[in-house]
Amino acid sequence: MTTKRYGLVAVCLLLAGLVLMAALGSANSNASPSNAKSDSGQLAGATPSPAGGYGSYGDLGSSTAADSGKPGGKLAVRVDDKLGPVMTDGQGFTLYRFDKDTAKPPASNCSGTCATTWPPVINDGSTSAGTGIDPSKLGEITRTDGTRQLTVGGWPAYRYAQDAAPGDTKGEGVGGTWHALAPDGTKAKAPGAAATASTAPTAPATAMPQPSQQAEVKVQISVIVHPQLGQIMVDGYGRTLYHYGKDTAWPMRSNCEGQCLKTWTPAPPVDPTKIKGVDPKLIGKMQRPDGTWQLSINCTPAYLYTGDQGYGDALGNGMGDQWSAINPQGKPATGK
């Protein structure tokens, strides 16, 4: 009897052990290890990156600091079809300003989640002014997290998280308080036509952006500093003005006809009272053979180059050894 009792006890202990091991195995199978990955490759339990975040621009959306940003690089100006001249960073992304900020004194009122959607442009010393931007307009503020944010005309500069590609302006008008930055720090807005339909010369469509016809251009000709050519004349939209070596001043005559006009658009006349940095006596107009009117500078017809795509571009200078950008004296720009 004693032997049978010990055998029964052993069997009971064995069964109890098997039940316990089965229970432990079940618990382990339902628990995920701390470093397990989901099918997407993300750590289980980790917070997924929000869809449509700022990952399309340097993965800024994944930063742990809400006020994180990225240096502006070499700033540039792009002429937008609807907004006119717009400031961009070194990669071509649109920069914005916030109406709830202040310029005098410069101060930012966008932080935390706001700065996740609108990452501040950081001024780390590598940010510089490109063609068409006055360096004196650039400054900086120190944010609450200690980073230095770029300012333009006193206004803190931001990017927009939903701008997925260079040239996007999805942030324009958001909430009625966010606006693309113009090169001087004001809100970007398209200027109107420099000439009416009755006086503008007939010319083929060009690749240059054509601003809205609803607002009036305050300055129709001005002078900018080109990095290679020095001071050159541009129209109210920042497009470089050119002279053609085969034209004549006395008598004033254009020798750009036919196929030439597909590349070189006659510049429309301007109001001599709406120019800056140029002697008004140099500004005039001439009538073309088809009856339309063309701007003249220093008694010579003036043109726009269809290959210029950005503010201050002067890609037509030296073309065929006949075309030249124009300096403030009405002569070929040489950079000297």
GIRAVEN-V190607 format. One record per residue. N is the residue number from 1. RES is the residue in one small letter. PSI is psi in whole degrees, -180 to 180 (999 if undefined). OMEGA is omega in radians with two decimals (NA if undefined). BURIAL is I if it has 24 or more other C-alpha atoms within 12 Angstrom, else O. Layout:
# GIRAVEN-V190607
[[N | RES | PSI | OMEGA | BURIAL] [N | RES | PSI | OMEGA | BURIAL]]
This chain:
# GIRAVEN-V190607
[[1 | m | -41 | -3.12 | O] [2 | t | -42 | -3.14 | O] [3 | t | -41 | 3.14 | O] [4 | k | -37 | -3.12 | O] [5 | r | -43 | 3.11 | O] [6 | y | -37 | 3.13 | O] [7 | g | -38 | 3.12 | O] [8 | l | -40 | 3.11 | O] [9 | v | -43 | -3.14 | O] [10 | a | -42 | 3.13 | O] [11 | v | -41 | -3.14 | O] [12 | c | -42 | 3.12 | O] [13 | l | -39 | 3.14 | O] [14 | l | -43 | 3.13 | O] [15 | l | -41 | 3.12 | O] [16 | a | -40 | 3.12 | O] [17 | g | -40 | 3.12 | O] [18 | l | -40 | 3.11 | O] [19 | v | -43 | 3.14 | O] [20 | l | -43 | 3.14 | O] [21 | m | -38 | 3.11 | O] [22 | a | -41 | -3.14 | O] [23 | a | -43 | 3.12 | O] [24 | l | -39 | 3.12 | O] [25 | g | -38 | 3.12 | O] [26 | s | -41 | -3.14 | O] [27 | a | -42 | -3.13 | O] [28 | n | -34 | -3.12 | O] [29 | s | -23 | -3.13 | O] [30 | n | -9 | -3.11 | O] [31 | a | 136 | 3.11 | O] [32 | s | 139 | 3.07 | O] [33 | p | 155 | -3.04 | O] [34 | s | -24 | -3.11 | O] [35 | n | 20 | 3.13 | O] [36 | a | 147 | -3.13 | O] [37 | k | 147 | 3.07 | O] [38 | s | 178 | 3.14 | O] [39 | d | -24 | -3.12 | O] [40 | s | -4 | -3.14 | O] [41 | g | 1 | -3.13 | O] [42 | q | 148 | 3.12 | O] [43 | l | 134 | 3.12 | O] [44 | a | 136 | -3.13 | O] [45 | g | -10 | 3.12 | O] [46 | a | 151 | 3.12 | O] [47 | t | 122 | -3.11 | O] [48 | p | 153 | 3.09 | O] [49 | s | 138 | -3.12 | O] [50 | p | 142 | 3.12 | O] [51 | a | 143 | 3.11 | O] [52 | g | 23 | -3.13 | O] [53 | g | -163 | -3.05 | I] [54 | y | 14 | -3.14 | I] [55 | g | -22 | 3.12 | O] [56 | s | -12 | 3.12 | O] [57 | y | 83 | 3.02 | I] [58 | g | 19 | 3.12 | O] [59 | d | 35 | 3.13 | O] [60 | l | -28 | -3.09 | I] [61 | g | -19 | -3.11 | I] [62 | s | 3 | -3.11 | I] [63 | s | 148 | 3.12 | O] [64 | t | -18 | 3.13 | O] [65 | a | 129 | -3.08 | O] [66 | a | -31 | -3.07 | I] [67 | d | 19 | -3.10 | I] [68 | s | 152 | 3.11 | I] [69 | g | -165 | -3.11 | I] [70 | k | 143 | -3.13 | I] [71 | p | 151 | -3.10 | I] [72 | g | -24 | -3.08 | I] [73 | g | -152 | 3.12 | O] [74 | k | 107 | -3.10 | I] [75 | l | 149 | -3.11 | I] [76 | a | 174 | 3.10 | I] [77 | v | 129 | 3.10 | I] [78 | r | 136 | 3.11 | I] [79 | v | 109 | -3.13 | I] [80 | d | 145 | -3.11 | I] [81 | d | -38 | -3.04 | I] [82 | k | -27 | -3.01 | I] [83 | l | -6 | -3.09 | I] [84 | g | -150 | -3.12 | I] [85 | p | 125 | -3.12 | I] [86 | v | 137 | 3.12 | I] [87 | m | 140 | 3.10 | I] [88 | t | 163 | 3.05 | I] [89 | d | -174 | -3.07 | I] [90 | g | -16 | 3.13 | I] [91 | q | 5 | 3.07 | I] [92 | g | 8 | 3.14 | I] [93 | f | 139 | -3.09 | I] [94 | t | 140 | 3.05 | I] [95 | l | 149 | -3.03 | I] [96 | y | 164 | 3.01 | I] [97 | r | 160 | -3.02 | I] [98 | f | 125 | -3.08 | I] [99 | d | -25 | -3.11 | I] [100 | k | -5 | 2.97 | O] [101 | d | 175 | 3.06 | I] [102 | t | 150 | 3.11 | O] [103 | a | -23 | -3.12 | I] [104 | k | 92 | -0.01 | O] [105 | p | 158 | 3.10 | O] [106 | p | 127 | -3.14 | I] [107 | a | 144 | 3.12 | I] [108 | s | 136 | 3.05 | I] [109 | n | 27 | 3.11 | I] [110 | c | 110 | 3.12 | I] [111 | s | 179 | 3.13 | I] [112 | g | -131 | -3.12 | O] [113 | t | -29 | 3.09 | O] [114 | c | -42 | -3.11 | I] [115 | a | -12 | 3.02 | I] [116 | t | -40 | 3.09 | I] [117 | t | -34 | -3.12 | I] [118 | w | 77 | -3.11 | I] [119 | p | 129 | 3.12 | I] [120 | p | 148 | 3.07 | I] [121 | v | 119 | -3.05 | I] [122 | i | 135 | 3.08 | I] [123 | n | 93 | -3.07 | I] [124 | d | 11 | -3.12 | O] [125 | g | -18 | 3.13 | O] [126 | s | -9 | 3.14 | O] [127 | t | 134 | -3.11 | I] [128 | s | 161 | -3.11 | I] [129 | a | 127 | 3.07 | I] [130 | g | -169 | -3.12 | I] [131 | t | 133 | 3.08 | I] [132 | g | 4 | -3.13 | I] [133 | i | 127 | 3.12 | I] [134 | d | 115 | -3.12 | I] [135 | p | -28 | -3.12 | O] [136 | s | -15 | 3.12 | O] [137 | k | -12 | -3.07 | O] [138 | l | 141 | 3.12 | I] [139 | g | -159 | 3.13 | I] [140 | e | 159 | 2.98 | I] [141 | i | 159 | 3.06 | I] [142 | t | 120 | -3.12 | O] [143 | r | 170 | -3.09 | I] [144 | t | -24 | 3.12 | O] [145 | d | 5 | 3.09 | O] [146 | g | -11 | 3.13 | O] [147 | t | 156 | 3.14 | I] [148 | r | 123 | -3.10 | I] [149 | q | 137 | 3.11 | I] [150 | l | 141 | 2.98 | I] [151 | t | 148 | 3.09 | I] [152 | v | 116 | -3.06 | I] [153 | g | 28 | -3.13 | I] [154 | g | -16 | -3.08 | I] [155 | w | 127 | 3.06 | I] [156 | p | 141 | -3.07 | I] [157 | a | 142 | -3.12 | I] [158 | y | 163 | 2.87 | I] [159 | r | 172 | 3.11 | I] [160 | y | 130 | -3.04 | I] [161 | a | -28 | -3.07 | I] [162 | q | -5 | 3.02 | I] [163 | d | 106 | -3.02 | I] [164 | a | -18 | -3.06 | I] [165 | a | 155 | 3.06 | O] [166 | p | 137 | -3.13 | I] [167 | g | -16 | 3.08 | I] [168 | d | 144 | 3.08 | I] [169 | t | 41 | -3.08 | I] [170 | k | -18 | -3.13 | I] [171 | g | -12 | -3.11 | I] [172 | e | 123 | 3.06 | I] [173 | g | 2 | -3.12 | O] [174 | v | 128 | 3.13 | O] [175 | g | 7 | -3.10 | O] [176 | g | 7 | -3.06 | O] [177 | t | -7 | -3.13 | O] [178 | w | 134 | -3.07 | I] [179 | h | 145 | 3.05 | I] [180 | a | 145 | -3.11 | I] [181 | l | 131 | 2.95 | I] [182 | a | 163 | -3.07 | I] [183 | p | -22 | -3.13 | I] [184 | d | 5 | 3.13 | I] [185 | g | -8 | 3.08 | I] [186 | t | 175 | 3.10 | I] [187 | k | 132 | 3.14 | I] [188 | a | 135 | 3.06 | I] [189 | k | 144 | -3.04 | I] [190 | a | 133 | 3.02 | I] [191 | p | 165 | 3.12 | I] [192 | g | -177 | -3.13 | I] [193 | a | 142 | 3.13 | I] [194 | a | -15 | 3.12 | I] [195 | a | 152 | 3.13 | I] [196 | t | 169 | -3.11 | O] [197 | a | -28 | -3.10 | O] [198 | s | -22 | -3.10 | O] [199 | t | -18 | -3.12 | I] [200 | a | 135 | -3.12 | I] [201 | p | 147 | 3.08 | I] [202 | t | 128 | -3.11 | I] [203 | a | 154 | 3.12 | I] [204 | p | 156 | 3.11 | O] [205 | a | 142 | -3.11 | O] [206 | t | 171 | 3.13 | O] [207 | a | -8 | -3.13 | O] [208 | m | 139 | 3.09 | I] [209 | p | 137 | 3.14 | I] [210 | q | 114 | -3.08 | I] [211 | p | 168 | -3.14 | I] [212 | s | 155 | -3.12 | O] [213 | q | 6 | -2.93 | O] [214 | q | -21 | -3.14 | O] [215 | a | 154 | -3.05 | O] [216 | e | 137 | 3.08 | O] [217 | v | 128 | 3.13 | I] [218 | k | -41 | 3.10 | O] [219 | v | 117 | -3.03 | I] [220 | q | -21 | 2.99 | I] [221 | i | 133 | 3.10 | I] [222 | s | -178 | -3.10 | I] [223 | v | 132 | 3.03 | I] [224 | i | 167 | 3.12 | I] [225 | v | 115 | 3.09 | I] [226 | h | 139 | -3.05 | I] [227 | p | -29 | 3.14 | O] [228 | q | -33 | -2.99 | O] [229 | l | -8 | -3.08 | I] [230 | g | -145 | -3.11 | O] [231 | q | 128 | 3.09 | I] [232 | i | 156 | 3.11 | I] [233 | m | 139 | 3.04 | I] [234 | v | 158 | 3.10 | I] [235 | d | -173 | -3.07 | I] [236 | g | -13 | 3.14 | I] [237 | y | 8 | 3.13 | I] [238 | g | 15 | -3.12 | I] [239 | r | 134 | -3.09 | I] [240 | t | 139 | 3.10 | I] [241 | l | 143 | -3.04 | I] [242 | y | 156 | 2.93 | I] [243 | h | 151 | 3.12 | I] [244 | y | 126 | -3.05 | I] [245 | g | -21 | -3.11 | I] [246 | k | -5 | 3.06 | O] [247 | d | 164 | 3.13 | I] [248 | t | 151 | 3.14 | O] [249 | a | -35 | -3.12 | O] [250 | w | 103 | -0.10 | O] [251 | p | 155 | -3.14 | O] [252 | m | 124 | -3.05 | I] [253 | r | 140 | 3.05 | I] [254 | s | 130 | 3.06 | I] [255 | n | 19 | 3.06 | I] [256 | c | 105 | -3.10 | I] [257 | e | 169 | 3.04 | O] [258 | g | -123 | -3.10 | O] [259 | q | -30 | 3.13 | O] [260 | c | -38 | -3.09 | O] [261 | l | -12 | 3.08 | I] [262 | k | -18 | 3.13 | O] [263 | t | -33 | -3.07 | I] [264 | w | 113 | -3.11 | I] [265 | t | 127 | 3.05 | I] [266 | p | 127 | 3.13 | I] [267 | a | 138 | -3.14 | I] [268 | p | 154 | 3.11 | I] [269 | p | 159 | -3.14 | I] [270 | v | 168 | 3.04 | I] [271 | d | 117 | -3.09 | I] [272 | p | -18 | 3.13 | I] [273 | t | -7 | -3.10 | O] [274 | k | 49 | 3.09 | O] [275 | i | 158 | -3.09 | I] [276 | k | 128 | 3.09 | O] [277 | g | 7 | -3.11 | I] [278 | v | 141 | 3.10 | I] [279 | d | 120 | -3.14 | O] [280 | p | -24 | -3.14 | O] [281 | k | -18 | 3.12 | O] [282 | l | -14 | -3.00 | I] [283 | i | 128 | 3.11 | I] [284 | g | -157 | 3.09 | I] [285 | k | 160 | 3.09 | I] [286 | m | 154 | 3.13 | I] [287 | q | 128 | -3.13 | I] [288 | r | 166 | -3.13 | I] [289 | p | -27 | -3.13 | O] [290 | d | 5 | 3.09 | O] [291 | g | -10 | 3.12 | O] [292 | t | 164 | -3.08 | O] [293 | w | 144 | -3.10 | I] [294 | q | 142 | 3.06 | I] [295 | l | 140 | 2.99 | I] [296 | s | 145 | 3.10 | I] [297 | i | 122 | -3.09 | I] [298 | n | 44 | 3.09 | I] [299 | c | 26 | 3.12 | I] [300 | t | 135 | -3.13 | I] [301 | p | 145 | -3.13 | I] [302 | a | 148 | -3.04 | I] [303 | y | 166 | 2.97 | I] [304 | l | 146 | -3.13 | I] [305 | y | 126 | -3.08 | I] [306 | t | -16 | -3.14 | I] [307 | g | -11 | 3.09 | I] [308 | d | 120 | -3.07 | I] [309 | q | -19 | -3.06 | I] [310 | g | 165 | 3.12 | I] [311 | y | 124 | 3.09 | I] [312 | g | 3 | 3.06 | I] [313 | d | 143 | 3.08 | I] [314 | a | 47 | -3.07 | I] [315 | l | -18 | -3.14 | I] [316 | g | -10 | -3.10 | I] [317 | n | 129 | 3.13 | I] [318 | g | 1 | -3.13 | O] [319 | m | 124 | 3.12 | O] [320 | g | 17 | -3.08 | O] [321 | d | 24 | -3.10 | O] [322 | q | -20 | -3.03 | O] [323 | w | 138 | -3.10 | I] [324 | s | 140 | 2.96 | I] [325 | a | 161 | -2.98 | I] [326 | i | 130 | 3.09 | I] [327 | n | 173 | -3.07 | I] [328 | p | -16 | 3.11 | I] [329 | q | 1 | 3.12 | O] [330 | g | 17 | -3.11 | I] [331 | k | 168 | 3.13 | I] [332 | p | 133 | 3.11 | I] [333 | a | 129 | -3.10 | I] [334 | t | -10 | -3.12 | O] [335 | g | 0 | -3.14 | O] [336 | k | 999 | NA | O]]
